[in-house]
Amino acid sequence: MKEKEILIITGESGAGKSSAMKHLEDLGFYCIDNIPPDLIPSLIRLIEDNPEIEKAALVIDIRNPGFRNAFPSILEKLKKQFAVQVWYFTADKDILIKRFSETRRPHPFEKYEPEKGLEELIEEEKEILKPMKQYADIIIDTSKMTIHELKRFIKGLISGEKPRLKITFLSFGFKYGIPTSADNIFDVRFLPNPHFIPKLRPKTGMDKEVVDYIMQFDESKKILDLILKLVEFLIPMYEKEGKAYITFAIGCTGGQHRSIALAELLAFQTHEKFPEYEIYVEHREKNVRRRIS
């Protein structure tokens, strides 16, 4: 008898569980939403005994009053008793706030704690759900995903295809503000500044003369090497977390010389190390973005 494919979908409110369920239905999954935690074992047994159901997805989250207290222990038992896979959906706090504001839907906690604001409720939910993450087989961060990208991502997971990670090295100038899309920010304002060299001032970090000037200094070589080592360490970690997009931002004062030069070098060397991923370099203050190939 073919083994059933059973998914447990859980995670943060507004992180994409409902959209995922619709995509899974399109892929032939029998989906059940908002299940009381103590009914899950019985429901899984019914699914396993039903020859008409080959694959199922069960959505369990904070909307159910018994979730907070019962689910962690039930989830631990489920992993031991059944061949289930747990998907945990998450997103950045600012993204969740935007999604709730755009849809005008109330947060599930609002009916219990009406005196609290949306940001506080989201932070509270994230804190409550922290223990659940340890049981997740896949953590899916939907912060930078559109509905269509989420659909492709899920289709890739179900088919066994490895979703193609997109990595951006973004240069920017601190004087114009910190980019909100960045997952990591590196400050290179301590490096010698080509701005003070008259013949280099009108050029940018995309020009060889500027790169040669910056990279003649030991501190430039050292920071490039350190950032590369961190990038090489973080990429597999982010992929494990379910991220589809990663942005490493490199900032100098005006975003014209040092940050651009470092972003270019980092993008090319990361592409050499990880040719299987899509690597992009973007220079915010120059309005330039291109793929490294």
ZILIN-V718794 format. One line per field, one symbol per residue. ss: DSSP state (2 for helix, 1 for strand, 0 for the rest). phi: phi as a letter, one per 40 degrees, with the letter a starting at -180 (. if undefined). psi: psi as a letter, one per 20 degrees, with the letter a starting at -180 (. if undefined). A space follows every 10 residues. Layout:
ss->???
phi->???
psi->???
This chain:
ss->0000111111 1000002222 2222220001 1100002222 2222222220 0000111110 0000002222 2222222222 2001111111 0022222222 2220000222 2000000222 2222222222 2220000111 1000002222 2222222220 0000011111 1112220000 0001111000 0002220222 2000000222 2222000222 2222222222 2222222222 0000111111 1100000222 2222222222 2220000111 1112220111 100
phi->.cccbbbbba hccgchcccc cccccccgcc bbbfcddccc dccccccccc ccbcaabbcb acccdccdcc cdcccccdcc cbcbbbbbba acdccccccc cccgcccdcc ccbccccddc cccccdcccd cccccccbbb ccdbccdccc ccccdccccg ccdccbbbbb cabdcbhccc cccabbcbcc cdccdcbdcc dccbcccdcc cccccccccc cccccccccc dcccdccccc cgccbbbbbb bbcbgbbccc cccccccccc cccbccbcbb bbbdcbfbaa cca
psi->pppqoppopa aqpjijgggh hghhhhjjqo ppqlpphiig ghghggghio iiohqqpppp aihphigghh gghghghghh hqmqpppppr qqghgggggh ghikqqqhih hhmiiqrggh gghgggghig hhhiiphppo ojgjprghhg ghgghhghii qopoppppop qrphijqppi iphqppokii qpoihjogii girriiphhg ggggjiqhhg hghggggggg ghghghghgh ijphppoopp qagikhfghg gggggggghh hhhmiiropq ppogiilppq qp.
